[in-house]
Amino acid sequence: MTDIAVRRVDFGYFVRPAEETGTGAPRAEPCLGYLIDHPEGAILVDTGMGHAPGVDAHYRPRRVPLGSALRAAGATAGDLRYVINSHLHFDHCGGNAELAGLPVFAQRAELILARESDEYLADLVDHPGAVLEELDGEAEILPGVLIVPTPGHTAGHQSVIVATPDGTVIVAGQSHDHATAFTGDVLARRAAIGRPAPWLDRLLALDPRQVLFAHDNAVWVP
């Protein structure tokens, strides 16, 4: 697919506390979104970290504002046609309200969680001017841009498959916390050990040249 490209958007970082890392020590993690340049309009995958007193005390975020992050990536909010949230935790939909009026694609299962679970901040989702496009499964929202459910981190997590001139790029959000974990699941599938997510076969069948993550600067390549 010609004229389609994917660029990283840096929304800052946060500190995951020791009780969440599995290592006994805190870990600083990037918060990354991705801009899909498309002939029919740009798409932003995830919008950065939202504000809430409890969130700030727990994760100590250092935010790059949405406008600044887009400018650093060579874009503005006016360039955007659509928003896709990989899921609706605070660090993935925090800038949605600044893009009120733009269609936002999310899985129906994720929207239900966002409105009912204490793990979410519903005000970041159902803000004034929100235009929510509820999906139940896969959807090609523009030619060469396919949304695929990848549940696990949350029940409604989704990834974005982008057909670029250099091959398929998968924006995997937090389907895995980092590229190393994705590598482990790919090798486990090859070795027929463990229980990799059932959707992994679907992603690998798309022959990805790169897989990109929300909390890791590293990029998976085959």
C-alpha positions as CSV (number, residue, x, y, z in Angstrom):
1,M,0.0,0.0,0.0
2,T,1.6,3.3,-1.1
3,D,1.7,6.5,0.8
4,I,1.0,5.0,4.2
5,A,3.5,5.4,7.0
6,V,3.6,5.0,10.8
7,R,5.4,7.4,13.1
8,R,6.0,7.2,16.9
9,V,4.4,9.9,19.1
10,D,6.2,10.4,22.5
11,F,3.7,11.2,25.3
12,G,6.4,11.1,28.1
13,Y,6.9,8.4,30.7
14,F,5.7,7.1,34.0
15,V,7.1,5.0,36.9
16,R,5.5,1.6,37.4
17,P,5.8,0.7,41.1
18,A,7.7,-2.3,42.3
19,E,4.5,-4.3,43.1
20,E,3.6,-4.2,39.4
21,T,6.9,-5.0,37.8
22,G,7.5,-8.5,39.0
23,T,11.1,-7.6,39.7
24,G,10.8,-6.1,43.2
25,A,12.0,-2.7,41.8
26,P,10.2,0.2,40.2
27,R,10.6,0.7,36.4
28,A,10.3,3.8,34.2
29,E,8.3,3.1,31.0
30,P,7.7,5.3,28.0
31,C,4.2,6.2,27.0
32,L,4.0,6.0,23.2
33,G,1.3,6.5,20.7
34,Y,1.5,6.1,16.9
35,L,0.5,8.3,14.0
36,I,-0.6,6.6,10.8
37,D,-0.1,8.8,7.8
38,H,-2.8,7.9,5.3
39,P,-3.9,9.5,2.0
40,E,-7.5,9.7,3.3
41,G,-6.5,11.3,6.7
42,A,-4.2,10.7,9.6
43,I,-5.1,8.3,12.4
44,L,-3.7,8.6,16.0
45,V,-3.4,5.4,17.9
46,D,-3.6,6.3,21.6
47,T,-3.6,9.8,23.0
48,G,-1.4,9.8,26.1
49,M,-1.8,10.0,29.9
50,G,-4.9,11.5,31.5
51,H,-5.0,13.5,34.8
52,A,-6.3,12.2,38.1
53,P,-4.8,12.7,41.6
54,G,-4.7,9.0,42.4
55,V,-3.0,8.2,39.1
56,D,-0.4,10.9,39.5
57,A,0.5,9.8,43.0
58,H,0.7,6.1,42.0
59,Y,2.5,6.4,38.6
60,R,4.4,9.7,38.9
61,P,3.8,10.5,35.2
62,R,5.9,13.1,33.3
63,R,3.6,14.1,30.4
64,V,4.3,15.5,27.0
65,P,1.1,17.4,26.2
66,L,-0.9,16.1,23.2
67,G,-0.3,19.2,21.0
68,S,3.5,19.2,21.7
69,A,3.7,15.4,21.1
70,L,2.0,15.7,17.8
71,R,4.1,18.7,16.7
72,A,7.3,16.7,17.5
73,A,6.0,14.0,15.2
74,G,5.4,16.5,12.5
75,A,1.6,16.8,12.8
76,T,-1.2,18.8,14.4
77,A,-4.6,17.8,15.7
78,G,-6.1,19.3,12.6
79,D,-4.4,16.6,10.5
80,L,-6.3,13.9,12.3
81,R,-9.3,12.0,10.8
82,Y,-9.7,9.2,13.4
83,V,-8.5,8.1,16.8
84,I,-8.0,4.5,17.8
85,N,-7.5,3.5,21.4
86,S,-5.7,0.2,21.9
87,H,-7.6,0.1,25.2
88,L,-9.1,2.7,27.6
89,H,-6.7,2.8,30.6
90,F,-5.7,6.3,31.6
91,D,-2.4,6.2,29.8
92,H,-3.9,5.4,26.4
93,C,-7.0,7.6,26.2
94,G,-5.9,10.6,28.3
95,G,-5.9,13.1,25.4
96,N,-9.2,12.0,23.9
97,A,-11.1,15.0,25.3
98,E,-8.7,17.4,23.4
99,L,-9.9,15.7,20.2
100,A,-13.6,16.0,20.8
101,G,-15.6,15.5,17.7
102,L,-13.2,13.0,16.1
103,P,-14.5,9.4,15.8
104,V,-12.8,7.2,18.3
105,F,-12.7,3.4,17.6
106,A,-12.9,1.0,20.6
107,Q,-14.1,-2.5,21.2
108,R,-17.6,-2.7,22.8
109,A,-16.2,-5.0,25.5
110,E,-13.6,-2.3,26.4
111,L,-16.3,0.4,26.6
112,I,-18.3,-1.7,28.9
113,L,-15.3,-2.1,31.2
114,A,-14.4,1.6,31.0
115,R,-17.9,2.5,32.3
116,E,-18.2,-0.2,35.0
117,S,-14.7,-1.0,36.4
118,D,-12.8,0.9,39.0
119,E,-9.6,0.3,37.0
120,Y,-10.7,2.9,34.5
121,L,-11.4,6.6,34.6
122,A,-14.8,6.8,32.8
123,D,-14.6,10.6,32.4
124,L,-11.7,10.2,30.0
125,V,-13.9,8.1,27.7
126,D,-17.4,9.7,28.0
127,H,-16.2,13.3,27.9
128,P,-18.2,16.1,26.3
129,G,-18.1,15.8,22.5
130,A,-17.0,12.2,22.5
131,V,-17.8,10.3,19.3
132,L,-17.4,6.7,20.1
133,E,-17.4,4.1,17.3
134,E,-18.1,0.7,19.0
135,L,-16.6,-2.3,17.3
136,D,-17.4,-6.0,17.8
137,G,-14.4,-7.6,16.3
138,E,-12.2,-6.8,13.3
139,A,-12.8,-3.7,11.2
140,E,-11.0,-2.1,8.2
141,I,-11.5,1.6,8.9
142,L,-9.6,2.9,5.9
143,P,-7.9,0.9,3.1
144,G,-4.8,-0.7,4.5
145,V,-5.8,0.0,8.2
146,L,-7.3,-3.0,10.0
147,I,-8.3,-3.2,13.6
148,V,-8.0,-6.7,15.2
149,P,-9.0,-7.6,18.8
150,T,-6.1,-8.8,20.9
151,P,-7.6,-9.4,24.3
152,G,-5.5,-10.2,27.3
153,H,-4.2,-7.1,29.0
154,T,-7.8,-6.0,29.0
155,A,-10.9,-7.8,27.6
156,G,-11.3,-5.3,24.8
157,H,-7.7,-4.6,23.9
158,Q,-7.1,-4.2,20.1
159,S,-4.2,-3.8,17.8
160,V,-3.9,-2.0,14.5
161,I,-2.5,-3.6,11.3
162,V,-1.1,-1.1,8.8
163,A,-0.1,-2.0,5.2
164,T,2.9,0.2,4.3
165,P,5.1,0.1,1.2
166,D,7.8,-1.6,3.3
167,G,5.4,-4.3,4.6
168,T,2.9,-4.9,7.4
169,V,3.4,-2.8,10.6
170,I,1.4,-3.9,13.7
171,V,0.7,-1.3,16.3
172,A,0.2,-3.7,19.2
173,G,-0.4,-1.3,22.0
174,Q,-0.1,-3.2,25.3
175,S,-0.9,-6.6,23.9
176,H,2.5,-7.2,25.4
177,D,4.4,-5.0,27.8
178,H,7.5,-5.1,25.7
179,A,9.0,-6.6,22.6
180,T,10.9,-9.3,24.6
181,A,7.6,-10.6,25.8
182,F,6.2,-10.7,22.3
183,T,9.3,-12.6,21.2
184,G,8.8,-15.1,24.0
185,D,5.3,-15.8,22.9
186,V,6.3,-16.2,19.2
187,L,9.0,-18.7,20.2
188,A,6.7,-20.5,22.5
189,R,4.3,-21.0,19.7
190,R,7.0,-22.3,17.5
191,A,8.2,-24.7,20.2
192,A,4.6,-25.7,21.0
193,I,5.0,-24.9,24.7
194,G,2.9,-22.7,27.0
195,R,-0.3,-21.1,25.9
196,P,0.3,-18.1,23.7
197,A,-2.8,-15.9,23.1
198,P,-5.1,-17.5,20.5
199,W,-5.0,-14.3,18.4
200,L,-1.2,-14.5,17.9
201,D,-1.6,-16.8,14.9
202,R,-3.8,-14.2,13.3
203,L,-1.2,-11.5,13.7
204,L,1.7,-13.6,12.5
205,A,-0.4,-14.8,9.5
206,L,-0.3,-11.1,8.4
207,D,3.5,-11.4,8.0
208,P,4.5,-8.4,10.0
209,R,7.7,-6.6,9.3
210,Q,7.6,-4.7,12.5
211,V,5.5,-4.8,15.7
212,L,5.4,-1.7,17.8
213,F,4.4,-1.3,21.5
214,A,3.0,1.4,23.8
215,H,5.5,1.0,26.6
216,D,8.7,-0.1,24.8
217,N,11.0,1.8,22.5
218,A,12.2,-1.5,21.1
219,V,10.6,-2.8,17.9
220,W,10.0,-6.5,17.2
221,V,11.2,-7.7,13.8
222,P,10.9,-11.3,12.4
